[in-house]
Amino acid sequence: MRKGIHPEDYRVVAFKDMSNGETWLTKSTIETKDTIEVDGTEYALVKLEISNTSHPFYTGKTKLIDTAGRIDKFKTKYSKFKK
């Protein structure tokens, strides 16, 4: 590996899946302004819309998550092309 190209400032960060509320801790260099308290300790928070804890491929469950009515918007937009 080449020296001096990888970040040195890793810290523990909380990632939260907003669709199911699952939270986990891991090391990262990502910058964020949000914080969350986990087990009495405050961590930087990264919000995710979908992760392996909620994605149908990993869970084996078909679950439709419609954020902001995107599916209805799509159906109305392309309904005029229907035969």
For each residue, the residues with C-beta under 8 A, 3 or more apart:
1: 6
2: 5
3:
4:
5: 2
6: 1
7: 10 29
8:
9: 29
10: 7 27 28 29
11: 27 28 29 44
12: 25 26 27 43
13: 25 26 27 28 30 32 43 44 45 46
14: 23 24 25 36 38 43 44 45 46
15: 23 24 25 26 45 46 48 51
16: 21 22 23 36 45 46 47 48
17: 20 21 22 23 48 49 50 51 53 54
18: 21 47 48 49
19: 49 50 54 65
20: 17 53 54
21: 16 17 18
22: 16 17 51 53 54
23: 14 15 16 17 36 38
24: 14 15
25: 12 13 14 15 38 43
26: 12 13 15
27: 10 11 12 13
28: 10 11 13 46
29: 7 9 10 11
30: 13 44 46
31:
32: 13 44 45 46
33:
34: 44 45 46 47
35: 42 43 44 45
36: 14 16 23 42 43 45
37: 40 41 42 43
38: 14 23 25 41 43
39:
40: 37
41: 37 38
42: 35 36 37
43: 12 13 14 25 35 36 37 38
44: 11 13 14 30 32 34 35
45: 13 14 15 16 32 34 35 36
46: 13 14 15 16 28 30 32 34
47: 16 18 34
48: 15 16 17 18 51
49: 17 18 19 65 67
50: 17 19 54 55 65
51: 15 17 22 48 54 55
52: 55 58
53: 17 20 22 58 59
54: 17 19 20 22 50 51 59 63 65
55: 50 51 52 58 59
56: 59 60 61 62 63
57:
58: 52 53 55
59: 53 54 55 56 63
60: 56
61: 56
62: 56
63: 54 56 59
64: 71
65: 19 49 50 54
66: 69 70 71 72
67: 49 70
68:
69: 66 72 73
70: 66 67 73 74
71: 64 66 74 75
72: 66 69 75 76
73: 69 70 76 77
74: 70 71 77 78
75: 71 72 78 79
76: 72 73 79
77: 73 74 80
78: 74 75 81 82
79: 75 76 82
80: 77
81: 78
82: 78 79
83:
